[in-house]
Amino acid sequence: MADPYFFGYGSLVNLSTHDFPDPRPALLKGWRRAWRHTDLRPVAFLTAVPDPQAEIEGMIAHVPRNDWAALDEREWAYDRIPATQSVKHPLTHDIEIAVYSVPQGRHGEPSSHHPLLLSYIDVVVQGYLRAFGEGGADRFFATTDGWDAPVLNDRDAPRYPRHQQLKMAETEFVDDRLRRCAARIVQTA
């Protein structure tokens, strides 16, 4: 029986936000990331969307206690999609890999009512910087759609529950890359 693993492509890349066992860098082919909103959450978040020409870096990690149901509950706004054949990873034993994605028709574009959270972006980019370096963080920006959405600057009072403190160089990197992709930063009320 194959060991169950999942592919994380957002905050799960930041190992400071979880304690999932056996995290390893991996590459998911045939998908890209996009900022999306659903009526299940008040803000926009990342989802994986099929794209045969794309690939995204992320982390695989073992499903705790082999309990897909518990992980499905944590990722309740997503569907679990089998992805074993689409993931390149360093493990040599038999594993089963899934990726979580919000299905088409259940999500829409972010908006001023459903913005991106800067505290969430900070966590994700910090993870990519630590796991894949600046080149990997730049690839994160390049392989993610939706940077034209409003970004709520909530750094002073983070709304993302697993926010992390960034080092000054990490904050400067995030701010620089958001400027480069012409992200529209809006202030908290």
N, C-alpha and C positions, 0 to 999 in steps of 0.2 A: 504494500500500500504506500502511495506517495505521500511525503510530508507536505502539509498545506502551508503555502506562503502567499503573501499578497504583495503587489507592486504599489508603492507609494510614490507620488509625483508632485506633492505639495508640501504641507507642513510635516508629513511623515519622513521627509528627507532630513529634517532637523532632529537629530538623535536626542537633543535636549528636551523634546516635547513628549517623549514616550519611552517605555522600557520594553518594547517588543523584542523578542529574542532573535539573535543571529541576523542582524541587519547587514546587508551587502549591497554595494553599488550594482546597478543593473541597467539594461537598455531595453525599452519597450518599442517594438517596431509596429508601424501601422496605426499609430495614434499620435495626437498632439493635445496640448492643454488649451483650455479656454476658460475665461471668466464668465460665469453664468449666474443667473438668479432663478430661484424657484419660489413658489409660495410657501415652501416648507421652512425657509430661513429668511430673516430680515435683511441680510446683506448678501452680496455676491460672493461666490467662492469658486475654487477651481474644480473643473471636471475634465475627464479625458474624453475626447471625441475621436471617432474613427477618421483616419486620414492615411490611405495606403502609401502615400509618398513621404510620410513623416516618421520620426522616431524621437523619443524623449528619454532622457536620463532620469533615474530615480533610484529608489532603494527597494529591495525585497526584504521581507522580514517574515519570520515564522509566525503562524497564527497561534496565539497563546493557547496552550492546553488543547490544541487541535480543534478549538471551538469556533467554528465559522459563525454560529448563531450569535455569540457575544460580539464578534467583530462586525457582523451585519448590523447589530443594534447600535454600535458606535458610529457606523457609517450609514445611518438610517435614511439619509436623503439620496442615497445612491443605490444602484443595482450592482450586484457582484457578477462580473463577466469572466468566464474562463479565458486565460491568456498564456497558458504554459508555452505554447509553440511560438509565441510572439516575443518572448523575453530572453535576452542573452544575459547570462549570469555566470559567476565563477564556481557555483556548487557542482559537485560531481555525482551526488546521489540523486535518486528519483524524487522529484518534487512536483507538486501541483501548484500553479500560480494563478491568481485571479487579480483583476484590476476593478476598481470601483468607478462607475460612471453614471451620471444622471442621464436617463434615456431621452432621446429626441422627443419633443412634444411636451416634456415636463419641465423645460427650462427656457429662459429667455435672456435677452441682453441685460446687463446691469444698467442702472439708471440713477438719477439723483435720489430717488426714494430707496434704492437698493444698491449702494455704492460698494466699491472694494474697500477693505479696511487696510490702512497703512500698517497697523500692528500685525496683521496677518501676512502681508507682503514681506515685512521685515523678517518674520520667522522663516518663511519659505526661502528667501534669498540667503539668509544666514546659513541655513542648512546646505544650500547649493555651494556657497562659498567654502564651507568647511569640508564638504564631501568631494567637490569637483573643482575647487579653485575658481579664480575669476573667469576663466574660459567657460567652465560649466555653468556659472551663474549667468554669463552672457548668453549661453545657449538656452537657459531657462527663459530669459526674456524673448529670445528669437523664436522659440517654439511654443509660445503662449499667445493666444489671440485675445483681444479685448482691452488693450491698454488705452483705448480712447474713452473708457468708462471713467466716471468721477472716482477719485480716490479720497476717502475721508481720512484726514490727518487726526488720528486718535492716539498718537504717541504719548501725549501727556496723561491721558486716561484711557489706556488700552481696553478695547472692547473684546478683542480676541482672547478667549479664556486661557490659551496656552502661550501667551506672548512671552518673549524673551528680551532681556536687556542686550542691546547690540553694542559692540565696541565702536569707537568713533570712526574707525576706518570702514567698518561694515555699514554704518549709517550713511557715511559719505558715498559709498558705492551704490547703495539703494537709491539715494537722492539723485546721484548723477545719472543712473540708468533710467530712472523715471523721467528726468528731464530729456534725455536722449530720445525716448519714445513718446515725448510730448504728452505725458500723462497730465490730467487736470486735477491738481490737488485742491480739495475744498477743506475748509476749517470746520472743526466741531462747533456746535452751537453753544 
